[in-house]
Structure formats: C-alpha cells, structure tokens
C-alpha cells in the first residue's frame, strides 16, 4: 500500500494567536508569502471596498464615471440625492482614493481616480 500524499504546508496555531508554518516543501510558502499584499495595502483595499458597499455612494460614483468630471450641484441632480448628502459621501470616497476633487472657482469638480475606475468597473460594469 502506498503512503498517502502529505500536504506541502501544515499550519499550526501557537500561543496568543500567532501562526507558524510547520513544514515547507520546495519554498512554496515563501513564494506565497511574497505574493500576498501587506497588511496596510489590504486595509486600504478594504476601505475602498467598504465605500462601494453603500448604495448611495455607488450611485454617485456611477454618475461621476458617466460624466467624466462633474460639479456637486449637477451630481446631486443626476444622482437624485440631496446636496447635503453629497459632501459626506464624496469626502469618504476621496479619502479612500476613489475620486479626486478639483476646485474650480466656487465649484468643486469630481472625477474618478484610476483606482476608482477599476473598482467601480469590477462591481458595476458599464
């Protein structure tokens, strides 16, 4: 009878929630570890995803995408959202790196960043 195949990596839990790899074959774990983004990068991505989890914000970003660049008043009209709600949602979107705000006299013009375009396309394709 042939022996059963062994897993290439076995993970064991140690004290206080720390994990360690107990067996490595062929350096697979190192390649996997290098392919995984760092904690800060993952947190930033999670923040961007949370922004897209709000229906009002998602609608606002869809209007910005369709317009290319749009003023706050026009955004409120086209998205059918009160103007007072726009600044809060767009500030959160800007802090997450999904939109950029360009002052133009008394107006604020919003447009999507590259990351905003990519994430919006992933969750709401045109």
C-alpha positions in Angstrom: 0.0 0.0 0.0 1.4 3.4 -1.0 1.6 6.2 1.6 -1.0 8.9 1.4 0.3 12.2 0.0 1.3 14.7 2.6 0.3 18.3 2.5 3.0 20.7 1.3 2.5 23.1 4.2 0.9 22.5 7.5 -0.1 25.5 9.6 -0.2 25.2 13.4 -1.5 27.7 15.9 0.8 28.8 18.6 0.3 30.9 21.7 -1.6 34.2 21.6 -2.9 33.8 18.1 0.4 33.5 16.3 0.7 31.1 13.5 3.8 29.3 12.1 4.4 27.1 9.2 5.4 23.7 10.5 6.7 22.2 7.2 7.8 23.7 3.9 8.5 21.8 0.7 10.2 23.5 -2.2 10.0 27.0 -0.9 6.3 27.3 -1.8 5.4 29.2 1.4 8.0 31.9 0.6 6.6 32.4 -2.9 3.0 32.6 -1.5 4.1 35.0 1.3 5.7 37.3 -1.3 2.5 37.3 -3.5 0.2 38.3 -0.6 -0.1 42.1 -0.2 1.0 43.7 3.1 -1.4 44.5 5.9 -1.6 48.2 5.1 -2.3 47.6 1.5 -5.1 45.1 2.4 -6.6 47.6 4.9 -6.6 50.3 2.2 -8.3 48.0 -0.3 -10.9 47.0 2.4 -11.6 50.7 2.9 -12.1 51.2 -0.8 -14.4 48.2 -0.9 -16.5 49.5 2.0 -17.0 52.7 0.1 -18.6 50.7 -2.7 -20.8 48.8 -0.3 -23.1 51.9 0.2 -25.8 52.1 -2.5 -25.9 56.0 -2.4 -22.2 56.2 -2.8 -22.1 53.6 -5.5 -24.8 55.6 -7.4 -22.8 58.8 -7.0 -19.7 57.2 -8.3 -21.6 55.7 -11.3 -22.8 59.3 -12.2 -19.2 60.6 -11.9 -18.0 57.8 -14.1 -20.6 58.6 -16.8 -19.9 62.3 -16.6 -16.1 62.1 -16.5 -16.0 65.3 -14.4 -19.0 66.8 -12.6 -19.9 69.6 -10.3 -21.5 68.9 -6.9 -24.9 70.5 -7.9 -25.1 68.5 -11.2 -24.1 65.4 -9.3 -26.9 65.9 -6.8 -29.4 66.4 -9.6 -28.3 63.5 -11.8 -28.0 61.0 -8.9 -31.3 62.3 -7.4 -29.6 62.8 -4.0 -29.8 65.9 -1.7 -26.8 68.2 -2.0 -26.2 68.0 1.8 -25.5 64.3 1.4 -23.0 64.7 -1.5 -20.1 66.2 0.5 -20.1 63.5 3.1 -20.2 60.7 0.6 -17.7 62.3 -1.8 -15.3 63.1 1.1 -15.3 59.4 2.1 -14.7 58.4 -1.5 -11.9 60.9 -1.8 -10.2 59.7 1.4 -10.4 56.1 0.1 -8.7 57.2 -3.1 -11.6 56.6 -5.5 -12.3 60.2 -6.5 -10.4 63.4 -6.8 -11.8 66.8 -6.1 -10.7 69.8 -8.2 -11.7 73.2 -7.0 -12.9 75.5 -9.9 -13.8 78.9 -8.6 -16.8 78.4 -6.3 -17.4 74.9 -7.7 -15.9 71.5 -6.8 -15.5 69.2 -9.7 -15.3 65.5 -9.0 -13.7 62.8 -11.2 -12.7 59.2 -10.6 -9.2 58.1 -10.0 -7.7 55.2 -11.8 -8.3 53.0 -8.7 -11.9 54.3 -8.6 -12.5 53.4 -12.3 -11.1 49.9 -11.8 -13.1 49.2 -8.6 -16.3 50.6 -10.0 -15.9 48.6 -13.2 -15.4 45.4 -11.1 -18.6 45.9 -9.1 -20.8 47.8 -11.6 -19.6 47.1 -15.2 -20.8 49.5 -17.9 
